[in-house]
Amino acid sequence: MPSAIPQPKAKNGITKFTNCRLVRGDHVVEEDLWISSVTGKVIQSQTAFYDELILPDETIDLGGRLIAPGFIECQLNGAFGFNFSTQFDDMSQYGKKLRDLNKSQTKELYHSVLPFLGPSGHLRIAEDGAESLGAHVEGPFLSRTKHGVHNTNIMREAHSWDDLETIYGAENITPGAAEGPLPVKMLTAAPEVGEMTKLIPELTSRGIIYSIGHSEATYEEASAAVGQGATMITHLFNAMRPLHHRNPGIFGVLGIAESLPRPYFGIISDGIHLHPTTIKIAFNAHPDGFILVTDAMHLVGVPDGTYTWTNGDEQNNLVKKGTVLLLENSETIAGSTITLIQCVNNFIKWTGTSTSAALKAVTVTPAAMLGLQGIKGSLDPGADADLVILSDNDESGTPLVIEEVWKFGTKVSVRGDYEF
């Protein structure tokens, strides 16, 4: 008897991509991909076709283009003129600004804005575009000598858990203290400041990732932080004690003894924060921990020029020229205005690494760092259907060009909508 042939049914929200190459971890494979806009997930095509007798609503021939999991940004301060550290008299405006996509780092600011920056994926609204996986709070428990562009007037020391609750709000760092997911997902702090190292286990027990950053920590102090549960380093090499042959500092924990796990680390590959050779050295030291980040400020996506910026109790001007962002009349770097795809392309150009390895640094690896393996950063069945479709033979000569972005199985933008 011939096997049953699937028959067309009512619309099921399933899209099939064919004639495409899928980025799966360290490899690129030629396979079809099925996704569902109903469940928002990647689905098992064999099960859908042969067991459930389902045909896709739409089949898209990608002409050999790449499909990668959706990019994950671990350090973003704002975009298109909107700074996440902005406080409004009417905070309902914050939610609107956030969907459309500086006053200080006082406790009032954290208490006001953190609830808006918590994980948003539980709402599963594809049309809202990028989702928050939780807030990354950078400060105010930082080293005064490695403050970068942060205002030293607002630097604080934490000696007890109460000090953290006072700044961030108990409801933002205590599971179950408020409705919905815990807003804070990651905290950057200098482990040598106050008693911060002793507070790391309490943070991690609550599902908050501790990242070493803006720090004068020695190798021994950084190793102690890793021993207490630190699993990330914020923008490696920048705003931290430099590598020294007698004390490798924070960078040294990438070669830490096997008795302790080596942490993940963020790298800004804009050609300004780090020399390309430094980036290559860091990648070779611990490729499985390598994460590309932008540290982009709110001026990404806006024209070059001079812009006012309120930083604590000070008002400064920031000068944007291309991807360079400086405090006016200084050589102080004020974050970046680069995009993740530019970081990926720079990394490929400077190191000669494979496309899959470069894309892993904005998909698989940050997903693992966040504890979201199999949900984000993956094209395996059951993962969220967050996709980036890329060309890698563009006539412009750029290694990779984003053509389309899909969220929860729904196309949300195409090339030309805005500058990726």
VENDATA-V985651 format. One record per backbone hydrogen bond with DSSP energy under -1.0 kcal/mol. NH is the residue of the N-H (numbers start at 1). CO is the residue of the C=O. If there is no record, write none. Layout:
((NH | CO) (NH | CO))
This chain:
((15 | 35) (16 | 58) (17 | 33) (18 | 60) (21 | 65) (22 | 29) (23 | 67) (24 | 27) (27 | 24) (29 | 22) (33 | 17) (35 | 15) (36 | 41) (37 | 13) (40 | 36) (42 | 383) (43 | 34) (48 | 44) (49 | 45) (50 | 46) (51 | 47) (52 | 47) (54 | 48) (57 | 14) (58 | 14) (60 | 16) (62 | 18) (64 | 19) (65 | 62) (66 | 390) (67 | 21) (68 | 388) (70 | 386) (72 | 362) (77 | 296) (79 | 82) (80 | 300) (81 | 298) (82 | 79) (84 | 77) (93 | 90) (95 | 91) (96 | 92) (97 | 93) (98 | 94) (99 | 95) (100 | 96) (101 | 97) (103 | 85) (110 | 106) (111 | 107) (112 | 108) (113 | 109) (114 | 110) (116 | 113) (117 | 114) (120 | 132) (123 | 120) (128 | 125) (129 | 126) (135 | 183) (137 | 186) (139 | 188) (142 | 140) (143 | 214) (150 | 147) (154 | 151) (155 | 152) (156 | 140) (165 | 161) (166 | 162) (167 | 163) (168 | 164) (169 | 165) (172 | 169) (177 | 174) (184 | 172) (185 | 135) (186 | 135) (187 | 209) (188 | 137) (189 | 211) (190 | 141) (193 | 190) (195 | 158) (196 | 193) (197 | 191) (199 | 196) (203 | 199) (204 | 200) (205 | 201) (206 | 203) (207 | 204) (208 | 203) (209 | 185) (211 | 187) (212 | 232) (213 | 189) (215 | 239) (222 | 218) (223 | 219) (224 | 220) (225 | 221) (226 | 222) (227 | 223) (228 | 224) (229 | 226) (230 | 225) (231 | 210) (232 | 210) (234 | 212) (236 | 266) (238 | 235) (241 | 215) (253 | 250) (254 | 251) (255 | 252) (256 | 253) (260 | 257) (264 | 231) (265 | 289) (266 | 233) (267 | 291) (270 | 268) (279 | 275) (280 | 276) (281 | 277) (282 | 278) (283 | 279) (284 | 280) (285 | 281) (286 | 282) (289 | 286) (291 | 265) (292 | 361) (293 | 267) (295 | 75) (297 | 336) (300 | 297) (302 | 299) (305 | 320) (307 | 318) (309 | 316) (311 | 314) (314 | 311) (316 | 309) (318 | 307) (319 | 326) (320 | 305) (321 | 324) (324 | 321) (326 | 319) (327 | 332) (328 | 317) (330 | 327) (334 | 325) (336 | 295) (337 | 323) (343 | 339) (344 | 340) (345 | 341) (346 | 342) (347 | 343) (348 | 344) (349 | 345) (350 | 346) (351 | 347) (352 | 348) (358 | 354) (359 | 355) (360 | 356) (362 | 359) (363 | 360) (365 | 360) (367 | 363) (368 | 364) (369 | 365) (370 | 366) (371 | 368) (372 | 367) (375 | 372) (376 | 372) (382 | 42) (383 | 380) (384 | 375) (385 | 40) (386 | 384) (387 | 406) (388 | 68) (389 | 404) (390 | 66) (391 | 401) (397 | 394) (401 | 391) (403 | 389) (404 | 389) (405 | 413) (406 | 387) (407 | 410) (409 | 385) (410 | 407) (412 | 405) (413 | 405) (415 | 403) (417 | 414))
